[in-house]
């Protein structure tokens, strides 16, 4: 839980740190859908992350 009126302080983290991760996650889901996978978990994401970065 965040303290009141602190989200504006943390907002740069969303753009600087988490935006690339969101992009890779989206790419991983796209790759999984194209390969016929119906479910993806954290282990699958980490395994496919190396393939996506190429």
mmCIF entry with sequence, helices, sheets and N, C-alpha, C, O atoms, coordinates in Angstrom:
data_MODEL
# 
_entry.id   MODEL 
# 
_entity.id                         1 
_entity.type                       polymer 
_entity.pdbx_number_of_molecules   1 
# 
_entity_poly.entity_id                      1 
_entity_poly.type                           'polypeptide(L)' 
_entity_poly.nstd_linkage                   no 
_entity_poly.nstd_monomer                   no 
_entity_poly.pdbx_seq_one_letter_code       
;(UNK)(UNK)(UNK)(UNK)(UNK)(UNK)(UNK)(UNK)(UNK)(UNK)(UNK)(UNK)(UNK)(UNK)(UNK)(UNK)
(UNK)(UNK)(UNK)(UNK)(UNK)(UNK)(UNK)(UNK)(UNK)(UNK)(UNK)(UNK)(UNK)(UNK)(UNK)(UNK)
(UNK)(UNK)(UNK)(UNK)(UNK)(UNK)(UNK)(UNK)(UNK)(UNK)(UNK)(UNK)(UNK)(UNK)(UNK)(UNK)
(UNK)(UNK)(UNK)(UNK)(UNK)(UNK)
;
_entity_poly.pdbx_seq_one_letter_code_can   XXXXXXXXXXXXXXXXXXXXXXXXXXXXXXXXXXXXXXXXXXXXXXXXXXXXXX 
_entity_poly.pdbx_strand_id                 A 
# 
loop_
_entity_poly_seq.entity_id 
_entity_poly_seq.num 
_entity_poly_seq.mon_id 
_entity_poly_seq.hetero 
1 1  UNK n 
1 2  UNK n 
1 3  UNK n 
1 4  UNK n 
1 5  UNK n 
1 6  UNK n 
1 7  UNK n 
1 8  UNK n 
1 9  UNK n 
1 10 UNK n 
1 11 UNK n 
1 12 UNK n 
1 13 UNK n 
1 14 UNK n 
1 15 UNK n 
1 16 UNK n 
1 17 UNK n 
1 18 UNK n 
1 19 UNK n 
1 20 UNK n 
1 21 UNK n 
1 22 UNK n 
1 23 UNK n 
1 24 UNK n 
1 25 UNK n 
1 26 UNK n 
1 27 UNK n 
1 28 UNK n 
1 29 UNK n 
1 30 UNK n 
1 31 UNK n 
1 32 UNK n 
1 33 UNK n 
1 34 UNK n 
1 35 UNK n 
1 36 UNK n 
1 37 UNK n 
1 38 UNK n 
1 39 UNK n 
1 40 UNK n 
1 41 UNK n 
1 42 UNK n 
1 43 UNK n 
1 44 UNK n 
1 45 UNK n 
1 46 UNK n 
1 47 UNK n 
1 48 UNK n 
1 49 UNK n 
1 50 UNK n 
1 51 UNK n 
1 52 UNK n 
1 53 UNK n 
1 54 UNK n 
# 
_struct_asym.id          A 
_struct_asym.entity_id   1 
# 
loop_
_struct_conf.conf_type_id 
_struct_conf.id 
_struct_conf.pdbx_PDB_helix_id 
_struct_conf.beg_label_comp_id 
_struct_conf.beg_label_asym_id 
_struct_conf.beg_label_seq_id 
_struct_conf.pdbx_beg_PDB_ins_code 
_struct_conf.end_label_comp_id 
_struct_conf.end_label_asym_id 
_struct_conf.end_label_seq_id 
_struct_conf.pdbx_end_PDB_ins_code 
_struct_conf.beg_auth_comp_id 
_struct_conf.beg_auth_asym_id 
_struct_conf.beg_auth_seq_id 
_struct_conf.end_auth_comp_id 
_struct_conf.end_auth_asym_id 
_struct_conf.end_auth_seq_id 
_struct_conf.pdbx_PDB_helix_class 
_struct_conf.details 
_struct_conf.pdbx_PDB_helix_length 
HELX_P HELX_P1 AA1 UNK A 7  ? UNK A 13 ? UNK A 7  UNK A 13 1 ? 7  
HELX_P HELX_P2 AA2 UNK A 14 ? UNK A 18 ? UNK A 14 UNK A 18 3 ? 5  
HELX_P HELX_P3 AA3 UNK A 19 ? UNK A 35 ? UNK A 19 UNK A 35 1 ? 17 
HELX_P HELX_P4 AA4 UNK A 42 ? UNK A 52 ? UNK A 42 UNK A 52 1 ? 11 
# 
_struct_conf_type.id          HELX_P 
_struct_conf_type.criteria    ? 
_struct_conf_type.reference   ? 
# 
loop_
_atom_site.group_PDB 
_atom_site.id 
_atom_site.type_symbol 
_atom_site.label_atom_id 
_atom_site.label_alt_id 
_atom_site.label_comp_id 
_atom_site.label_asym_id 
_atom_site.label_entity_id 
_atom_site.label_seq_id 
_atom_site.pdbx_PDB_ins_code 
_atom_site.Cartn_x 
_atom_site.Cartn_y 
_atom_site.Cartn_z 
_atom_site.occupancy 
_atom_site.B_iso_or_equiv 
_atom_site.pdbx_formal_charge 
_atom_site.auth_seq_id 
_atom_site.auth_comp_id 
_atom_site.auth_asym_id 
_atom_site.auth_atom_id 
_atom_site.pdbx_PDB_model_num 
ATOM 1   N N  . UNK A 1 1  ? 0.845  -1.173  0.000   1.00 0.00 ? 1  UNK A N  1 
ATOM 2   C CA . UNK A 1 1  ? 0.000  0.000   0.000   1.00 0.00 ? 1  UNK A CA 1 
ATOM 3   C C  . UNK A 1 1  ? 0.893  1.240   0.000   1.00 0.00 ? 1  UNK A C  1 
ATOM 4   O O  . UNK A 1 1  ? 1.883  1.304   0.729   1.00 0.00 ? 1  UNK A O  1 
ATOM 5   N N  . UNK A 1 2  ? 0.539  2.203   -0.809  1.00 0.00 ? 2  UNK A N  1 
ATOM 6   C CA . UNK A 1 2  ? 1.313  3.437   -0.903  1.00 0.00 ? 2  UNK A CA 1 
ATOM 7   C C  . UNK A 1 2  ? 0.741  4.501   0.023   1.00 0.00 ? 2  UNK A C  1 
ATOM 8   O O  . UNK A 1 2  ? -0.457 4.537   0.303   1.00 0.00 ? 2  UNK A O  1 
ATOM 9   N N  . UNK A 1 3  ? 1.618  5.346   0.479   1.00 0.00 ? 3  UNK A N  1 
ATOM 10  C CA . UNK A 1 3  ? 1.169  6.475   1.278   1.00 0.00 ? 3  UNK A CA 1 
ATOM 11  C C  . UNK A 1 3  ? 0.391  7.446   0.399   1.00 0.00 ? 3  UNK A C  1 
ATOM 12  O O  . UNK A 1 3  ? 0.596  7.505   -0.813  1.00 0.00 ? 3  UNK A O  1 
ATOM 13  N N  . UNK A 1 4  ? -0.485 8.189   1.011   1.00 0.00 ? 4  UNK A N  1 
ATOM 14  C CA . UNK A 1 4  ? -1.262 9.165   0.255   1.00 0.00 ? 4  UNK A CA 1 
ATOM 15  C C  . UNK A 1 4  ? -0.351 10.213  -0.382  1.00 0.00 ? 4  UNK A C  1 
ATOM 16  O O  . UNK A 1 4  ? 0.641  10.633  0.213   1.00 0.00 ? 4  UNK A O  1 
ATOM 17  N N  . UNK A 1 5  ? -0.694 10.621  -1.574  1.00 0.00 ? 5  UNK A N  1 
ATOM 18  C CA . UNK A 1 5  ? 0.000  11.696  -2.299  1.00 0.00 ? 5  UNK A CA 1 
ATOM 19  C C  . UNK A 1 5  ? 1.470  11.377  -2.586  1.00 0.00 ? 5  UNK A C  1 
ATOM 20  O O  . UNK A 1 5  ? 2.301  12.285  -2.587  1.00 0.00 ? 5  UNK A O  1 
ATOM 21  N N  . UNK A 1 6  ? 1.805  10.110  -2.827  1.00 0.00 ? 6  UNK A N  1 
ATOM 22  C CA . UNK A 1 6  ? 3.191  9.763   -3.165  1.00 0.00 ? 6  UNK A CA 1 
ATOM 23  C C  . UNK A 1 6  ? 3.330  9.159   -4.558  1.00 0.00 ? 6  UNK A C  1 
ATOM 24  O O  . UNK A 1 6  ? 4.449  8.916   -5.009  1.00 0.00 ? 6  UNK A O  1 
ATOM 25  N N  . UNK A 1 7  ? 2.231  8.917   -5.239  1.00 0.00 ? 7  UNK A N  1 
ATOM 26  C CA . UNK A 1 7  ? 2.340  8.266   -6.539  1.00 0.00 ? 7  UNK A CA 1 
ATOM 27  C C  . UNK A 1 7  ? 3.049  9.142   -7.566  1.00 0.00 ? 7  UNK A C  1 
ATOM 28  O O  . UNK A 1 7  ? 3.699  8.613   -8.468  1.00 0.00 ? 7  UNK A O  1 
ATOM 29  N N  . UNK A 1 8  ? 2.946  10.449  -7.460  1.00 0.00 ? 8  UNK A N  1 
ATOM 30  C CA . UNK A 1 8  ? 3.631  11.328  -8.409  1.00 0.00 ? 8  UNK A CA 1 
ATOM 31  C C  . UNK A 1 8  ? 5.144  11.224  -8.268  1.00 0.00 ? 8  UNK A C  1 
ATOM 32  O O  . UNK A 1 8  ? 5.874  11.470  -9.228  1.00 0.00 ? 8  UNK A O  1 
ATOM 33  N N  . UNK A 1 9  ? 5.620  10.864  -7.084  1.00 0.00 ? 9  UNK A N  1 
ATOM 34  C CA . UNK A 1 9  ? 7.058  10.695  -6.864  1.00 0.00 ? 9  UNK A CA 1 
ATOM 35  C C  . UNK A 1 9  ? 7.541  9.415   -7.542  1.00 0.00 ? 9  UNK A C  1 
ATOM 36  O O  . UNK A 1 9  ? 8.653  9.369   -8.068  1.00 0.00 ? 9  UNK A O  1 
ATOM 37  N N  . UNK A 1 10 ? 6.713  8.389   -7.529  1.00 0.00 ? 10 UNK A N  1 
ATOM 38  C CA . UNK A 1 10 ? 7.094  7.096   -8.083  1.00 0.00 ? 10 UNK A CA 1 
ATOM 39  C C  . UNK A 1 10 ? 6.823  6.977   -9.578  1.00 0.00 ? 10 UNK A C  1 
ATOM 40  O O  . UNK A 1 10 ? 7.271  6.013   -10.200 1.00 0.00 ? 10 UNK A O  1 
ATOM 41  N N  . UNK A 1 11 ? 6.119  7.906   -10.159 1.00 0.00 ? 11 UNK A N  1 
ATOM 42  C CA . UNK A 1 11 ? 5.738  7.817   -11.565 1.00 0.00 ? 11 UNK A CA 1 
ATOM 43  C C  . UNK A 1 11 ? 6.936  7.701   -12.523 1.00 0.00 ? 11 UNK A C  1 
ATOM 44  O O  . UNK A 1 11 ? 6.833  6.964   -13.503 1.00 0.00 ? 11 UNK A O  1 
ATOM 45  N N  . UNK A 1 12 ? 8.055  8.382   -12.295 1.00 0.00 ? 12 UNK A N  1 
ATOM 46  C CA . UNK A 1 12 ? 9.198  8.198   -13.210 1.00 0.00 ? 12 UNK A CA 1 
ATOM 47  C C  . UNK A 1 12 ? 9.690  6.755   -13.278 1.00 0.00 ? 12 UNK A C  1 
ATOM 48  O O  . UNK A 1 12 ? 10.255 6.348   -14.293 1.00 0.00 ? 12 UNK A O  1 
ATOM 49  N N  . UNK A 1 13 ? 9.487  5.975   -12.216 1.00 0.00 ? 13 UNK A N  1 
ATOM 50  C CA . UNK A 1 13 ? 9.875  4.566   -12.258 1.00 0.00 ? 13 UNK A CA 1 
ATOM 51  C C  . UNK A 1 13 ? 9.064  3.809   -13.289 1.00 0.00 ? 13 UNK A C  1 
ATOM 52  O O  . UNK A 1 13 ? 9.573  2.887   -13.927 1.00 0.00 ? 13 UNK A O  1 
ATOM 53  N N  . UNK A 1 14 ? 7.816  4.186   -13.456 1.00 0.00 ? 14 UNK A N  1 
ATOM 54  C CA . UNK A 1 14 ? 6.953  3.518   -14.431 1.00 0.00 ? 14 UNK A CA 1 
ATOM 55  C C  . UNK A 1 14 ? 7.496  3.697   -15.839 1.00 0.00 ? 14 UNK A C  1 
ATOM 56  O O  . UNK A 1 14 ? 7.451  2.763   -16.640 1.00 0.00 ? 14 UNK A O  1 
ATOM 57  N N  . UNK A 1 15 ? 7.998  4.856   -16.148 1.00 0.00 ? 15 UNK A N  1 
ATOM 58  C CA . UNK A 1 15 ? 8.520  5.134   -17.486 1.00 0.00 ? 15 UNK A CA 1 
ATOM 59  C C  . UNK A 1 15 ? 9.942  4.618   -17.639 1.00 0.00 ? 15 UNK A C  1 
ATOM 60  O O  . UNK A 1 15 ? 10.263 3.981   -18.642 1.00 0.00 ? 15 UNK A O  1 
ATOM 61  N N  . UNK A 1 16 ? 10.789 4.883   -16.666 1.00 0.00 ? 16 UNK A N  1 
ATOM 62  C CA . UNK A 1 16 ? 12.206 4.551   -16.795 1.00 0.00 ? 16 UNK A CA 1 
ATOM 63  C C  . UNK A 1 16 ? 12.542 3.102   -16.549 1.00 0.00 ? 16 UNK A C  1 
ATOM 64  O O  . UNK A 1 16 ? 13.373 2.534   -17.258 1.00 0.00 ? 16 UNK A O  1 
ATOM 65  N N  . UNK A 1 17 ? 11.922 2.493   -15.567 1.00 0.00 ? 17 UNK A N  1 
ATOM 66  C CA . UNK A 1 17 ? 12.286 1.130   -15.178 1.00 0.00 ? 17 UNK A CA 1 
ATOM 67  C C  . UNK A 1 17 ? 11.331 0.074   -15.712 1.00 0.00 ? 17 UNK A C  1 
ATOM 68  O O  . UNK A 1 17 ? 11.767 -0.964  -16.211 1.00 0.00 ? 17 UNK A O  1 
ATOM 69  N N  . UNK A 1 18 ? 10.061 0.327   -15.612 1.00 0.00 ? 18 UNK A N  1 
ATOM 70  C CA . UNK A 1 18 ? 9.092  -0.718  -15.908 1.00 0.00 ? 18 UNK A CA 1 
ATOM 71  C C  . UNK A 1 18 ? 8.590  -0.710  -17.347 1.00 0.00 ? 18 UNK A C  1 
ATOM 72  O O  . UNK A 1 18 ? 8.030  -1.712  -17.791 1.00 0.00 ? 18 UNK A O  1 
ATOM 73  N N  . UNK A 1 19 ? 8.763  0.361   -18.080 1.00 0.00 ? 19 UNK A N  1 
ATOM 74  C CA . UNK A 1 19 ? 8.290  0.410   -19.465 1.00 0.00 ? 19 UNK A CA 1 
ATOM 75  C C  . UNK A 1 19 ? 8.965  -0.647  -20.340 1.00 0.00 ? 19 UNK A C  1 
ATOM 76  O O  . UNK A 1 19 ? 8.277  -1.325  -21.103 1.00 0.00 ? 19 UNK A O  1 
ATOM 77  N N  . UNK A 1 20 ? 10.291 -0.812  -20.256 1.00 0.00 ? 20 UNK A N  1 
ATOM 78  C CA . UNK A 1 20 ? 10.903 -1.880  -21.064 1.00 0.00 ? 20 UNK A CA 1 
ATOM 79  C C  . UNK A 1 20 ? 10.384 -3.268  -20.682 1.00 0.00 ? 20 UNK A C  1 
ATOM 80  O O  . UNK A 1 20 ? 10.181 -4.121  -21.546 1.00 0.00 ? 20 UNK A O  1 
ATOM 81  N N  . UNK A 1 21 ? 10.171 -3.489  -19.385 1.00 0.00 ? 21 UNK A N  1 
ATOM 82  C CA . UNK A 1 21 ? 9.649  -4.776  -18.941 1.00 0.00 ? 21 UNK A CA 1 
ATOM 83  C C  . UNK A 1 21 ? 8.241  -5.008  -19.486 1.00 0.00 ? 21 UNK A C  1 
ATOM 84  O O  . UNK A 1 21 ? 7.906  -6.126  -19.879 1.00 0.00 ? 21 UNK A O  1 
ATOM 85  N N  . UNK A 1 22 ? 7.418  -3.965  -19.512 1.00 0.00 ? 22 UNK A N  1 
ATOM 86  C CA . UNK A 1 22 ? 6.074  -4.082  -20.079 1.00 0.00 ? 22 UNK A CA 1 
ATOM 87  C C  . UNK A 1 22 ? 6.148  -4.433  -21.558 1.00 0.00 ? 22 UNK A C  1 
ATOM 88  O O  . UNK A 1 22 ? 5.356  -5.238  -22.049 1.00 0.00 ? 22 UNK A O  1 
ATOM 89  N N  . UNK A 1 23 ? 7.097  -3.833  -22.267 1.00 0.00 ? 23 UNK A N  1 
ATOM 90  C CA . UNK A 1 23 ? 7.246  -4.110  -23.694 1.00 0.00 ? 23 UNK A CA 1 
ATOM 91  C C  . UNK A 1 23 ? 7.660  -5.565  -23.907 1.00 0.00 ? 23 UNK A C  1 
ATOM 92  O O  . UNK A 1 23 ? 7.106  -6.244  -24.772 1.00 0.00 ? 23 UNK A O  1 
ATOM 93  N N  . UNK A 1 24 ? 8.627  -6.051  -23.127 1.00 0.00 ? 24 UNK A N  1 
ATOM 94  C CA . UNK A 1 24 ? 9.070  -7.438  -23.255 1.00 0.00 ? 24 UNK A CA 1 
ATOM 95  C C  . UNK A 1 24 ? 7.953  -8.407  -22.880 1.00 0.00 ? 24 UNK A C  1 
ATOM 96  O O  . UNK A 1 24 ? 7.808  -9.456  -23.507 1.00 0.00 ? 24 UNK A O  1 
ATOM 97  N N  . UNK A 1 25 ? 7.170  -8.067  -21.871 1.00 0.00 ? 25 UNK A N  1 
ATOM 98  C CA . UNK A 1 25 ? 6.066  -8.929  -21.476 1.00 0.00 ? 25 UNK A CA 1 
ATOM 99  C C  . UNK A 1 25 ? 5.029  -9.013  -22.591 1.00 0.00 ? 25 UNK A C  1 
ATOM 100 O O  . UNK A 1 25 ? 4.518  -10.092 -22.893 1.00 0.00 ? 25 UNK A O  1 
ATOM 101 N N  . UNK A 1 26 ? 4.725  -7.881  -23.194 1.00 0.00 ? 26 UNK A N  1 
ATOM 102 C CA . UNK A 1 26 ? 3.781  -7.870  -24.312 1.00 0.00 ? 26 UNK A CA 1 
ATOM 103 C C  . UNK A 1 26 ? 4.309  -8.700  -25.481 1.00 0.00 ? 26 UNK A C  1 
ATOM 104 O O  . UNK A 1 26 ? 3.560  -9.448  -26.110 1.00 0.00 ? 26 UNK A O  1 
ATOM 105 N N  . UNK A 1 27 ? 5.585  -8.564  -25.760 1.00 0.00 ? 27 UNK A N  1 
ATOM 106 C CA . UNK A 1 27 ? 6.191  -9.350  -26.842 1.00 0.00 ? 27 UNK A CA 1 
ATOM 107 C C  . UNK A 1 27 ? 6.158  -10.839 -26.525 1.00 0.00 ? 27 UNK A C  1 
ATOM 108 O O  . UNK A 1 27 ? 5.939  -11.664 -27.413 1.00 0.00 ? 27 UNK A O  1 
ATOM 109 N N  . UNK A 1 28 ? 6.373  -11.178 -25.274 1.00 0.00 ? 28 UNK A N  1 
ATOM 110 C CA . UNK A 1 28 ? 6.347  -12.572 -24.851 1.00 0.00 ? 28 UNK A CA 1 
ATOM 111 C C  . UNK A 1 28 ? 4.947  -13.150 -25.016 1.00 0.00 ? 28 UNK A C  1 
ATOM 112 O O  . UNK A 1 28 ? 4.791  -14.276 -25.489 1.00 0.00 ? 28 UNK A O  1 
ATOM 113 N N  . UNK A 1 29 ? 3.931  -12.388 -24.631 1.00 0.00 ? 29 UNK A N  1 
ATOM 114 C CA . UNK A 1 29 ? 2.559  -12.853 -24.795 1.00 0.00 ? 29 UNK A CA 1 
ATOM 115 C C  . UNK A 1 29 ? 2.207  -13.018 -26.265 1.00 0.00 ? 29 UNK A C  1 
ATOM 116 O O  . UNK A 1 29 ? 1.514  -13.963 -26.642 1.00 0.00 ? 29 UNK A O  1 
ATOM 117 N N  . UNK A 1 30 ? 2.687  -12.095 -27.095 1.00 0.00 ? 30 UNK A N  1 
ATOM 118 C CA . UNK A 1 30 ? 2.452  -12.194 -28.529 1.00 0.00 ? 30 UNK A CA 1 
ATOM 119 C C  . UNK A 1 30 ? 3.117  -13.448 -29.088 1.00 0.00 ? 30 UNK A C  1 
ATOM 120 O O  . UNK A 1 30 ? 2.517  -14.179 -29.876 1.00 0.00 ? 30 UNK A O  1 
ATOM 121 N N  . UNK A 1 31 ? 4.356  -13.691 -28.676 1.00 0.00 ? 31 UNK A N  1 
ATOM 122 C CA . UNK A 1 31 ? 5.092  -14.869 -29.129 1.00 0.00 ? 31 UNK A CA 1 
ATOM 123 C C  . UNK A 1 31 ? 4.386  -16.147 -28.680 1.00 0.00 ? 31 UNK A C  1 
ATOM 124 O O  . UNK A 1 31 ? 4.278  -17.102 -29.449 1.00 0.00 ? 31 UNK A O  1 
ATOM 125 N N  . UNK A 1 32 ? 3.907  -16.164 -27.437 1.00 0.00 ? 32 UNK A N  1 
ATOM 126 C CA . UNK A 1 32 ? 3.215  -17.346 -26.916 1.00 0.00 ? 32 UNK A CA 1 
ATOM 127 C C  . UNK A 1 32 ? 1.923  -17.603 -27.687 1.00 0.00 ? 32 UNK A C  1 
ATOM 128 O O  . UNK A 1 32 ? 1.591  -18.751 -27.986 1.00 0.00 ? 32 UNK A O  1 
ATOM 129 N N  . UNK A 1 33 ? 1.203  -16.545 -28.004 1.00 0.00 ? 33 UNK A N  1 
ATOM 130 C CA . UNK A 1 33 ? -0.040 -16.702 -28.754 1.00 0.00 ? 33 UNK A CA 1 
ATOM 131 C C  . UNK A 1 33 ? 0.231  -17.235 -30.159 1.00 0.00 ? 33 UNK A C  1 
ATOM 132 O O  . UNK A 1 33 ? -0.523 -18.066 -30.666 1.00 0.00 ? 33 UNK A O  1 
ATOM 133 N N  . UNK A 1 34 ? 1.287  -16.767 -30.776 1.00 0.00 ? 34 UNK A N  1 
ATOM 134 C CA . UNK A 1 34 ? 1.619  -17.217 -32.129 1.00 0.00 ? 34 UNK A CA 1 
ATOM 135 C C  . UNK A 1 34 ? 2.114  -18.661 -32.150 1.00 0.00 ? 34 UNK A C  1 
ATOM 136 O O  . UNK A 1 34 ? 1.940  -19.370 -33.142 1.00 0.00 ? 34 UNK A O  1 
ATOM 137 N N  . UNK A 1 35 ? 2.735  -19.093 -31.042 1.00 0.00 ? 35 UNK A N  1 
ATOM 138 C CA . UNK A 1 35 ? 3.255  -20.463 -30.992 1.00 0.00 ? 35 UNK A CA 1 
ATOM 139 C C  . UNK A 1 35 ? 2.222  -21.456 -30.483 1.00 0.00 ? 35 UNK A C  1 
ATOM 140 O O  . UNK A 1 35 ? 2.505  -22.652 -30.402 1.00 0.00 ? 35 UNK A O  1 
ATOM 141 N N  . UNK A 1 36 ? 1.023  -20.979 -30.136 1.00 0.00 ? 36 UNK A N  1 
ATOM 142 C CA . UNK A 1 36 ? -0.047 -21.872 -29.733 1.00 0.00 ? 36 UNK A CA 1 
ATOM 143 C C  . UNK A 1 36 ? -0.179 -22.084 -28.241 1.00 0.00 ? 36 UNK A C  1 
ATOM 144 O O  . UNK A 1 36 ? -1.024 -22.865 -27.803 1.00 0.00 ? 36 UNK A O  1 
ATOM 145 N N  . UNK A 1 37 ? 0.630  -21.413 -27.458 1.00 0.00 ? 37 UNK A N  1 
ATOM 146 C CA . UNK A 1 37 ? 0.541  -21.541 -26.003 1.00 0.00 ? 37 UNK A CA 1 
ATOM 147 C C  . UNK A 1 37 ? -0.679 -20.784 -25.490 1.00 0.00 ? 37 UNK A C  1 
ATOM 148 O O  . UNK A 1 37 ? -0.971 -19.682 -25.955 1.00 0.00 ? 37 UNK A O  1 
ATOM 149 N N  . UNK A 1 38 ? -1.379 -21.364 -24.546 1.00 0.00 ? 38 UNK A N  1 
ATOM 150 C CA . UNK A 1 38 ? -2.561 -20.714 -24.006 1.00 0.00 ? 38 UNK A CA 1 
ATOM 151 C C  . UNK A 1 38 ? -2.329 -20.128 -22.625 1.00 0.00 ? 38 UNK A C  1 
ATOM 152 O O  . UNK A 1 38 ? -3.117 -19.305 -22.161 1.00 0.00 ? 38 UNK A O  1 
ATOM 153 N N  . UNK A 1 39 ? -1.258 -20.542 -21.966 1.00 0.00 ? 39 UNK A N  1 
ATOM 154 C CA . UNK A 1 39 ? -0.970 -20.058 -20.623 1.00 0.00 ? 39 UNK A CA 1 
ATOM 155 C C  . UNK A 1 39 ? 0.517  -19.773 -20.519 1.00 0.00 ? 39 UNK A C  1 
ATOM 156 O O  . UNK A 1 39 ? 1.342  -20.545 -21.006 1.00 0.00 ? 39 UNK A O  1 
ATOM 157 N N  . UNK A 1 40 ? 0.849  -18.671 -19.888 1.00 0.00 ? 40 UNK A N  1 
ATOM 158 C CA . UNK A 1 40 ? 2.255  -18.332 -19.682 1.00 0.00 ? 40 UNK A CA 1 
ATOM 159 C C  . UNK A 1 40 ? 2.424  -17.885 -18.239 1.00 0.00 ? 40 UNK A C  1 
ATOM 160 O O  . UNK A 1 40 ? 1.641  -17.086 -17.724 1.00 0.00 ? 40 UNK A O  1 
ATOM 161 N N  . UNK A 1 41 ? 3.457  -18.414 -17.597 1.00 0.00 ? 41 UNK A N  1 
ATOM 162 C CA . UNK A 1 41 ? 3.732  -18.037 -16.215 1.00 0.00 ? 41 UNK A CA 1 
ATOM 163 C C  . UNK A 1 41 ? 5.084  -17.331 -16.143 1.00 0.00 ? 41 UNK A C  1 
ATOM 164 O O  . UNK A 1 41 ? 5.713  -17.075 -17.170 1.00 0.00 ? 41 UNK A O  1 
ATOM 165 N N  . UNK A 1 42 ? 5.520  -17.023 -14.941 1.00 0.00 ? 42 UNK A N  1 
ATOM 166 C CA . UNK A 1 42 ? 6.773  -16.276 -14.777 1.00 0.00 ? 42 UNK A CA 1 
ATOM 167 C C  . UNK A 1 42 ? 7.965  -17.044 -15.335 1.00 0.00 ? 42 UNK A C  1 
ATOM 168 O O  . UNK A 1 42 ? 8.847  -16.454 -15.959 1.00 0.00 ? 42 UNK A O  1 
ATOM 169 N N  . UNK A 1 43 ? 7.996  -18.338 -15.118 1.00 0.00 ? 43 UNK A N  1 
ATOM 170 C CA . UNK A 1 43 ? 9.110  -19.147 -15.619 1.00 0.00 ? 43 UNK A CA 1 
ATOM 171 C C  . UNK A 1 43 ? 9.144  -19.133 -17.144 1.00 0.00 ? 43 UNK A C  1 
ATOM 172 O O  . UNK A 1 43 ? 10.215 -19.033 -17.743 1.00 0.00 ? 43 UNK A O  1 
ATOM 173 N N  . UNK A 1 44 ? 7.971  -19.235 -17.771 1.00 0.00 ? 44 UNK A N  1 
ATOM 174 C CA . UNK A 1 44 ? 7.908  -19.169 -19.233 1.00 0.00 ? 44 UNK A CA 1 
ATOM 175 C C  . UNK A 1 44 ? 8.379  -17.813 -19.744 1.00 0.00 ? 44 UNK A C  1 
ATOM 176 O O  . UNK A 1 44 ? 9.099  -17.725 -20.739 1.00 0.00 ? 44 UNK A O  1 
ATOM 177 N N  . UNK A 1 45 ? 7.961  -16.761 -19.049 1.00 0.00 ? 45 UNK A N  1 
ATOM 178 C CA . UNK A 1 45 ? 8.370  -15.412 -19.447 1.00 0.00 ? 45 UNK A CA 1 
ATOM 179 C C  . UNK A 1 45 ? 9.886  -15.271 -19.394 1.00 0.00 ? 45 UNK A C  1 
ATOM 180 O O  . UNK A 1 45 ? 10.501 -14.750 -20.324 1.00 0.00 ? 45 UNK A O  1 
ATOM 181 N N  . UNK A 1 46 ? 10.481 -15.736 -18.306 1.00 0.00 ? 46 UNK A N  1 
ATOM 182 C CA . UNK A 1 46 ? 11.939 -15.619 -18.166 1.00 0.00 ? 46 UNK A CA 1 
ATOM 183 C C  . UNK A 1 46 ? 12.657 -16.474 -19.218 1.00 0.00 ? 46 UNK A C  1 
ATOM 184 O O  . UNK A 1 46 ? 13.720 -16.092 -19.707 1.00 0.00 ? 46 UNK A O  1 
ATOM 185 N N  . UNK A 1 47 ? 12.086 -17.610 -19.559 1.00 0.00 ? 47 UNK A N  1 
ATOM 186 C CA . UNK A 1 47 ? 12.705 -18.481 -20.560 1.00 0.00 ? 47 UNK A CA 1 
ATOM 187 C C  . UNK A 1 47 ? 12.632 -17.869 -21.955 1.00 0.00 ? 47 UNK A C  1 
ATOM 188 O O  . UNK A 1 47 ? 13.562 -18.025 -22.746 1.00 0.00 ? 47 UNK A O  1 
ATOM 189 N N  . UNK A 1 48 ? 11.549 -17.184 -22.261 1.00 0.00 ? 48 UNK A N  1 
ATOM 190 C CA . UNK A 1 48 ? 11.404 -16.615 -23.600 1.00 0.00 ? 48 UNK A CA 1 
ATOM 191 C C  . UNK A 1 48 ? 12.008 -15.219 -23.714 1.00 0.00 ? 48 UNK A C  1 
ATOM 192 O O  . UNK A 1 48 ? 12.165 -14.706 -24.822 1.00 0.00 ? 48 UNK A O  1 
ATOM 193 N N  . UNK A 1 49 ? 12.342 -14.610 -22.610 1.00 0.00 ? 49 UNK A N  1 
ATOM 194 C CA . UNK A 1 49 ? 12.903 -13.263 -22.628 1.00 0.00 ? 49 UNK A CA 1 
ATOM 195 C C  . UNK A 1 49 ? 14.182 -13.201 -23.449 1.00 0.00 ? 49 UNK A C  1 
ATOM 196 O O  . UNK A 1 49 ? 14.408 -12.228 -24.170 1.00 0.00 ? 49 UNK A O  1 
ATOM 197 N N  . UNK A 1 50 ? 15.010 -14.217 -23.350 1.00 0.00 ? 50 UNK A N  1 
ATOM 198 C CA . UNK A 1 50 ? 16.261 -14.239 -24.121 1.00 0.00 ? 50 UNK A CA 1 
ATOM 199 C C  . UNK A 1 50 ? 15.981 -14.291 -25.617 1.00 0.00 ? 50 UNK A C  1 
ATOM 200 O O  . UNK A 1 50 ? 16.689 -13.652 -26.396 1.00 0.00 ? 50 UNK A O  1 
ATOM 201 N N  . UNK A 1 51 ? 14.970 -15.034 -26.032 1.00 0.00 ? 51 UNK A N  1 
ATOM 202 C CA . UNK A 1 51 ? 14.627 -15.134 -27.445 1.00 0.00 ? 51 UNK A CA 1 
ATOM 203 C C  . UNK A 1 51 ? 14.049 -13.825 -27.973 1.00 0.00 ? 51 UNK A C  1 
ATOM 204 O O  . UNK A 1 51 ? 14.282 -13.463 -29.127 1.00 0.00 ? 51 UNK A O  1 
ATOM 205 N N  . UNK A 1 52 ? 13.300 -13.116 -27.138 1.00 0.00 ? 52 UNK A N  1 
ATOM 206 C CA . UNK A 1 52 ? 12.680 -11.871 -27.563 1.00 0.00 ? 52 UNK A CA 1 
ATOM 207 C C  . UNK A 1 52 ? 13.726 -10.781 -27.783 1.00 0.00 ? 52 UNK A C  1 
ATOM 208 O O  . UNK A 1 52 ? 13.582 -9.967  -28.695 1.00 0.00 ? 52 UNK A O  1 
ATOM 209 N N  . UNK A 1 53 ? 14.761 -10.753 -26.972 1.00 0.00 ? 53 UNK A N  1 
ATOM 210 C CA . UNK A 1 53 ? 15.774 -9.705  -27.041 1.00 0.00 ? 53 UNK A CA 1 
ATOM 211 C C  . UNK A 1 53 ? 16.614 -9.797  -28.296 1.00 0.00 ? 53 UNK A C  1 
ATOM 212 O O  . UNK A 1 53 ? 17.307 -8.834  -28.626 1.00 0.00 ? 53 UNK A O  1 
ATOM 213 N N  . UNK A 1 54 ? 16.588 -10.878 -28.993 1.00 0.00 ? 54 UNK A N  1 
ATOM 214 C CA . UNK A 1 54 ? 17.407 -11.035 -30.209 1.00 0.00 ? 54 UNK A CA 1 
ATOM 215 C C  . UNK A 1 54 ? 16.862 -10.282 -31.367 1.00 0.00 ? 54 UNK A C  1 
ATOM 216 O O  . UNK A 1 54 ? 17.440 -10.317 -32.453 1.00 0.00 ? 54 UNK A O  1 
# 
